[in-house]
C-alpha cells in the first residue's frame, strides 16, 4: 500500500488549495478513504471521509462547508479542495484508507499572512 500526497503550500488566510493523493497497492475503489492532518505537538486528527461509490461524505465540523473531499476511482486518486483557509488549518495532511494509519509522507499546508 502506498500513498503520495501533493498540493500543499503556503497560502494566505482566505485562500484555497487542492490536495491530491495518488494511491497504489490495493483496490482503491473498494475502500472508504480519509484525509487526516497532524499539527506539530498534537495528535493526528480526522478531516474528511468519502465512500467508495461517492455517495457519502463526512467532514470534521470545523472544515464543513469549506473543504470538499472527492475521488476518481478510474485514476486511484483522492482529492481535498480547501477553500477559505484559516491559520488553524495549518498542518501536514495525509490520505489513508478508513481504519488504517497514514503511510505516505504527507503534504504541508501553511496558512499565514
N, C-alpha and C positions, 0 to 999 in steps of 0.2 A: 504494500500500500504506500502510495507516495502522493504528496500534495506540493504544489508550487504556487505560492501566493504572490501577487504583484499588484501594483496600482497605488500603493501608499505614497505619502509625501508630506510636504509642509504646505498648509493651507491656512488662510485667514478665517477667523470666525465668520460664519455665514456662507462659506464656500462649499464646494462639492468635490467629491472624489468617487471613483468607481473602482472597487477592488475586484480582482479576478483570482480564481483558483483553478488550476489545472490538476485534475485527479487522474490517477492511474493505478493499476494493480488490483482492481476489484470491479465488480459490476456496478458501476455508478448509478445506473437507473433503478437499481433495487433498493437504494438506501435513502432514508431521510438524511439531509445534510444540514450542517450548522455553521454559523460564524461565531467565533468567540474572540475575546480580547483580554489582554493582560496589561495592567498598569504596573510599572516598576514598584516593587514593595507590596503589591497586592496580589490577590489570587486571580485565577482565570475566571472570567465571567462570560456567561452565555449572552449572545446578542440577538440571534435570529435562527429560525429553523424553516426548512421547506420540505414538503413531502416529495416522494419520488415522482409523482404524476402532477406536480404543480398546483394541485387543488387545495393545498393547505399551507399557510404560512403563519408564523407567530413571531412576536418581537418582544424584546425587553421594553418595559414601559417607557423608559427614558429615550428610546430611539424610535418608538412607534410614531408613524406619520412623517418621519424624516428619512428613515432608511428603508430600502426595498431589497429583499433577497430574491434572486431568480436563478434559474439554471437552464442549461442547454444539454439535454441528455445525449444528443447526437454528437456533441463535441466533448463530453465529460468535463464540462465547465460549470463552475458555480460563481455567482456574482453578488456583490453588495454595492448598491447605489446609495451613497451617503450624501444627503443634502442638508443645508442649514447646519453645518457642523459647528460644534461648540468645543471650547477648551477641554471640557470633561470627557470628550470623545477621544482624547489623546491616549494612544495605547498601541501595542503591537497586536495586529489582527491575524487570526488563524482560521482556516477552514478545517472541518473534521466530520467524520461520519457520526451520526447520532449514537451516543453511548461510548464513543471512543475518544481518546485524548488527541490533542494536536500532534501531527507528525511532521509538519513542514517547518520551514524557517520563519514563517510569518512575514507580514509586511507592516512597516511602521507608519502610523498616521499621527501627525503632529498638527494640532490646531492652535495657532498662536498669531497674534498681531505683531 
